[in-house]
């Protein structure tokens, strides 16, 4: 560093220029966040919402979504778990996370300031005890959002919530799906019930709302492989966690983009896709999973595809004293929001 270079830096970034940002893109981001005095809202202040977006209450007897393009909502229901419960607390845990977003430096988007998006609260459940009734409530809520032309992002809750969501969003035409998870979730009935969190995508295919040949499942592992022959028999593409290092992220992204193509698809992210080292707070943890960086890279590689909706599920915060799982879940929700902002499916909404 020469005296001349130091003098130039002092002139450009010191004195009256200390708060000046020269890059137009960075300046635009800062312009959304800082007032003229250089102050921004404290991340720990105010009422907690998903990704700190505005809260917009909905009267579900006569839902009016106004100018919303994207709606985020909680689904605090875990009646479909087969192991540890507690993901009913997932939405509240994600709402408590601060400093996630609002700028996606890889995708160069600031979705919470570029499109009308709000936290619209939680699915209005009629009963906390009945799985069938809860699924009906989820489907009715998702259908109302779809009918309004709003792109929904759901925060669970256990993974059984994806079935009623797909029934609503895929009612007109079966959707493709990118499914990131430790488990295929295509097993048959457990204890006489086929609507648990281990089988939503089997039922979605049989209901005609999910196209298995446009479905890819990424990060699959664990000792329950014997339950998932439906994935292979129906034509789903399955990428096991053990294949990730050998294939590489770029190849996995290319495969996912090829499988779903240009038509609308649903993106389902189960937090147990991450290795328990990164996300211990979940009901069915499986070692040998994705890292948070790998998961982010996969998601970011999907930019520009026609995402029609998505979910982040299975965060059970009581098993995680560090809050790492909720933090990871909130970050993955932000990645989904960024993809929604860039989705062609958002055009015209």
Buried (B, 14 or more C-beta within 10 A) or exposed (E): EEEEEEEEEEEEEEEEEEEEBEEEEEEBBBEEEBEEEEEEEEEEEEEBBBBBBEBBEBEBEEBEBEEBBBBBBBBBBBBBBBEBBBBBBBBBBBBEBBEBBBBBEBBEBBBBBBBBBBBBBBBBBEEEEEBEBBBBBBBBBBBBBBEBEBBBBBBBBBBBBBBBBBBBBBBEEBBBBBBBBBBBBBBEEBEEBBBBBBBBBBBBBBBEBBBBEBBBBBBBBBEBBEBBEBBEEBEBBBBBBEBBEEBEBEEBBEBBBEBBEEBBBBBBBBBBBBBBEBBBBBBBBBEBBBEBEBBBBBBBBBBEBBBBBBBBBBBBBEBBEEBBBBBBBBBBBBBBBBBBBBBEBBEEB
